[in-house]
Amino acid sequence: ANIKRDQIDERLDKAVQYLRSQQNRDGWISDDYSNRNAMTALAILAMAAVGHQPSDLTPEGQSMRRALTYILRPENQTNQGYFGQRDGSRMYGHGIITLMLAEMIGMGPSDDFDDIIQQRLEKAIDLILRSQRVRKGANYVGGWRYHPTDPSSDLSITVWQLMALRSAKNAGMKIPSGAIESAVLYLKRSYYSGRRNGRLTNPVSGFSYTPGQGPTYSTTSAGMLALQVCGEYDSPEVHGAADWLMRHRARLHWGEQWFYYGTYYYAQAMFQRGDRYAKHARQEVERILAPQQLKDGSWPRGPGGSVYATTLSMLSLSVKYHYLPIYQR
């Protein structure tokens, strides 16, 4: 049966072609030279999110294979398992690359390829687990920060590591349940509310970058998605964050700080929440992102370049497909 393709499908196709146009001979995909491994991993995730796989015998599948082959080069991961060093992307990049590898398990073009993904992934996950166990102040326990040995934590970096752990667990890897529980508690401490007798004193609120700060669009969306991915669909923090976003971001504002980053999490988090939240978010995300796409298929550069802007826009617009396991309810 021919499924009627809509405008969003066509925009996503153009975006895939843009990413392919940015691919270097070596296989990496980035519009400038900073954080190229993290950008390449985001490009692989974005292409997978719209239905392409590295095992496909198509030009898109070939692009993904070349990009994955580049990431899997031994020099891109330290002996300790760290992916964030070579391209300067720190624990951000490490979490993004680890999540991508966990999502690609079983999608490689051959068994040998999948074996290499598995080996790199196991080392990367071990680094995340070791990094979480570094001694930290009471408020920061359970989270992660810019470097594997940092004694503090922030929500933004924590969410990438947590998504990577959950994805690896979904793919059948053994992840200690205590690691995920500890991270969930850190996220809940980042929710901007007092507590009395174990209950939230301001239930409709959001998540902060670090515990005690006020909520923002991007951190609230990220915290809400991460808790749901960990199975906390009915926690008061998730319900409160969804209502806070409906109240404070009933209309999304183009160009606000961390717009692409926040909108990626917003689209996914509200989709997970379901019902009117999902419907409203999808309409808003399509309304604001569709007209901003440029002729070449990219989105205007944010603080991170146009591959960054384009991949996060694609991940925001592709929730309707739910191809990536991590984002399935």
C-alpha positions in Angstrom: 0.0 0.0 0.0 1.3 3.5 -0.8 1.4 5.5 2.4 0.8 9.2 1.6 4.0 11.0 2.3 3.5 14.4 4.0 5.5 17.6 4.1 7.4 16.5 7.2 8.5 13.2 5.5 9.9 15.2 2.6 11.7 17.6 4.8 13.3 14.8 6.7 14.4 13.2 3.4 16.1 16.5 2.5 17.8 16.7 5.9 19.2 13.1 5.4 20.7 14.3 2.0 22.2 17.3 3.7 23.9 15.1 6.3 25.2 12.9 3.5 26.6 16.0 1.8 28.6 16.8 4.9 30.3 13.4 5.1 34.1 13.5 4.8 36.2 10.9 2.9 37.1 9.4 6.2 33.5 8.8 7.1 32.8 11.4 9.7 29.9 13.8 9.3 30.4 17.3 10.7 30.3 20.9 9.3 33.4 21.9 11.2 36.2 20.2 13.0 35.1 20.4 16.6 33.4 17.5 18.3 33.3 15.6 15.0 32.9 12.2 16.6 29.9 13.3 18.7 28.4 15.0 15.6 28.9 11.8 13.5 27.1 9.8 16.2 24.2 12.3 16.2 24.0 12.0 12.4 23.8 8.2 12.7 21.1 8.5 15.3 19.1 11.0 13.2 19.3 8.8 10.1 18.2 5.8 12.1 15.4 7.8 13.6 13.8 8.2 10.1 14.2 4.6 9.2 17.7 4.0 7.7 20.0 1.3 8.9 23.8 0.7 8.3 22.9 -2.7 6.9 20.7 -1.2 4.1 22.0 -1.6 0.6 21.2 2.1 -0.2 23.3 5.2 -0.5 21.9 6.2 3.0 22.9 2.8 4.5 26.3 3.1 2.9 26.8 6.6 4.5 25.8 5.2 7.9 28.2 2.3 7.5 31.1 4.6 6.7 30.2 6.8 9.6 30.0 3.9 12.0 33.2 2.4 10.7 34.9 5.8 11.4 33.6 5.9 15.0 34.7 2.3 15.7 38.3 3.1 14.8 40.4 2.1 17.8 42.0 5.5 18.2 38.7 7.1 18.8 38.3 5.4 22.2 41.0 5.5 24.9 42.2 2.3 26.7 39.9 3.3 29.6 36.9 3.2 27.2 36.5 7.0 26.9 35.1 8.4 23.7 35.0 12.1 24.8 38.8 12.8 24.6 39.9 12.7 21.0 37.4 15.2 19.6 37.1 17.3 22.8 33.4 16.5 23.3 34.0 15.3 26.9 31.3 13.3 28.7 28.7 14.9 26.4 30.2 13.2 23.4 30.9 10.0 25.4 27.2 9.7 26.3 26.0 10.4 22.7 28.4 8.0 21.1 27.6 5.2 23.7 23.8 5.7 23.2 24.3 5.5 19.4 26.3 2.3 19.7 23.7 0.7 22.0 21.0 1.6 19.5 23.0 0.1 16.6 23.5 -3.3 18.2 22.1 -5.8 15.8 21.8 -3.3 13.0 25.4 -3.7 11.7 26.0 -5.0 8.2 27.6 -8.2 9.5 28.1 -10.3 12.7 31.8 -9.2 12.8 30.7 -5.6 12.7 28.2 -6.2 15.5 30.9 -7.8 17.6 33.1 -4.7 17.3 30.1 -2.5 18.3 29.5 -4.7 21.3 33.2 -4.6 22.4 33.4 -0.8 22.1 30.1 -0.4 23.8 31.0 -2.6 26.8 34.2 -0.5 27.5 32.2 2.7 27.1 29.5 1.5 29.5 32.1 0.5 32.1 33.6 4.0 31.9 30.1 5.5 32.6 29.6 3.2 35.6 33.1 4.0 37.0 32.6 7.7 36.5 29.3 7.6 38.5 31.1 6.0 41.4 33.6 8.9 41.8 33.2 10.5 45.2 30.8 13.5 45.0 29.1 16.0 47.3 25.7 14.7 48.6 23.7 16.8 46.1 25.6 15.4 43.2 25.6 11.6 43.9 24.3 9.5 41.1 25.0 12.0 38.3 27.8 12.9 35.9 29.7 16.0 34.8 32.1 17.1 32.0 35.0 14.7 32.8 34.9 11.1 34.0 36.6 12.1 37.3 34.5 15.2 38.1 33.3 15.4 41.7 30.1 17.3 40.7 27.2 16.6 38.4 24.7 18.4 36.1 21.4 17.3 34.6 22.4 17.8 31.0 25.3 15.4 30.9 23.6 13.0 33.3 20.7 12.5 30.9 23.0 11.4 28.1 24.7 8.8 30.3 21.4 7.6 31.6 20.0 7.2 28.2 23.1 5.3 27.1 22.7 2.9 30.2 19.0 2.4 29.5 19.6 1.7 25.8 22.4 -0.8 26.6 20.1 -2.5 29.2 17.3 -2.7 26.5 19.9 -4.3 24.2 20.5 -7.1 26.7 23.6 -5.8 28.5 23.8 -6.3 32.3 23.6 -2.9 33.9 23.5 -2.8 37.7 20.1 -1.6 38.8 21.7 0.5 41.5 23.3 2.7 38.8 20.0 3.6 37.2 18.3 4.0 40.6 21.0 6.4 41.8 20.8 8.5 38.6 17.0 8.7 39.0 17.4 10.0 42.5 19.8 12.6 41.3 17.3 13.7 38.6 14.5 13.9 41.3 16.8 16.1 43.4 17.1 18.4 40.4 13.3 18.9 40.3 12.6 22.5 41.5 10.4 21.9 44.5 10.5 21.7 48.2 9.4 18.5 49.9 7.2 18.0 52.9 6.6 14.5 54.3 8.0 13.1 51.1 5.5 15.1 48.9 6.4 17.9 46.5 5.4 21.3 47.8 5.2 22.9 44.3 4.1 19.9 42.1 3.8 21.9 38.9 7.5 22.7 38.3 10.5 21.7 36.2 14.0 20.4 36.4 17.1 22.5 37.0 20.6 22.3 35.5 21.9 21.5 39.0 19.8 21.0 42.2 18.5 24.2 43.6 18.5 26.3 40.4 15.3 27.3 38.7 13.7 25.2 35.9 14.3 26.0 32.2 12.6 24.7 29.0 15.6 22.5 28.0 16.4 21.0 31.4 12.7 20.4 32.2 12.3 18.5 28.9 15.5 16.5 29.4 14.7 15.5 33.0 11.2 14.5 32.1 12.3 12.3 29.2 15.0 10.6 31.2 12.7 9.7 34.0 10.2 8.2 31.6 12.9 6.2 29.8 13.7 4.8 33.2 10.1 3.6 33.6 9.0 6.5 35.9 6.0 7.3 33.8 3.7 8.1 36.7 6.1 9.9 39.0 4.9 13.3 40.3 7.9 14.9 38.8 7.0 13.7 35.3 3.4 14.8 35.7 4.4 18.1 37.1 7.0 18.8 34.4 4.5 18.0 31.6 2.0 20.5 33.1 4.8 23.1 33.6 5.7 22.8 30.0 2.1 23.1 28.9 1.8 26.2 31.0 5.1 27.9 30.3 5.8 26.7 26.8 2.3 26.5 25.3 3.9 28.2 22.3 7.5 27.4 21.5 9.8 30.4 20.9 12.2 30.2 17.9 15.7 31.1 18.8 15.5 30.9 22.6 18.6 29.7 24.4 19.4 26.0 23.7 16.4 25.9 21.4 17.4 22.8 19.4 18.5 20.9 22.4 15.4 21.7 24.4 13.1 21.0 21.5 14.6 17.5 20.9 13.9 16.6 24.5 10.5 18.3 24.5 9.3 16.4 21.5 10.4 13.0 22.9 9.3 13.7 26.5 5.8 14.8 25.5 5.4 11.9 23.1 6.2 9.6 26.0 3.6 11.4 28.2 1.0 10.7 25.5 -2.6 12.0 24.9 -3.1 15.7 24.7 0.6 16.4 25.7 1.9 14.4 22.7 -0.6 15.9 20.3 0.1 19.5 21.4 3.9 19.0 21.3 3.9 17.5 17.8 1.9 20.3 16.4 4.1 22.9 18.1 7.4 21.2 17.0 6.2 20.9 13.4 4.8 24.5 13.4 8.1 26.0 14.6 10.7 23.8 12.9 9.3 23.1 9.4 9.4 26.7 8.1 13.0 27.2 9.4 14.5 24.5 7.2 17.0 25.9 4.6 17.1 25.1 0.9 20.0 22.7 1.4 18.0 20.6 3.9 19.8 21.9 7.0 18.5 24.0 9.8 20.2 27.4 10.7 23.3 27.0 12.8 22.8 27.0 16.5 25.6 27.0 19.1 27.1 23.8 17.8 27.0 24.2 14.0 24.5 23.1 11.4 25.0 19.4 11.6 24.1 19.7 15.3 21.0 21.9 14.5 19.9 19.5 11.7 20.3 16.3 13.6 18.4 17.6 16.7 15.7 19.0 14.4 15.4 15.6 12.7 15.2 13.8 16.1 12.5 16.3 17.1 10.4 15.8 14.0 10.8 12.0 13.7 9.0 11.0 17.0 6.0 9.9 14.9 8.0 7.0 13.4 9.4 5.6 16.7 12.1 3.6 14.9 14.7 4.0 17.6 14.2 1.5 20.5 15.2 4.0 23.2 12.3 6.3 22.3 9.6 3.6 22.2 7.1 3.7 25.0 
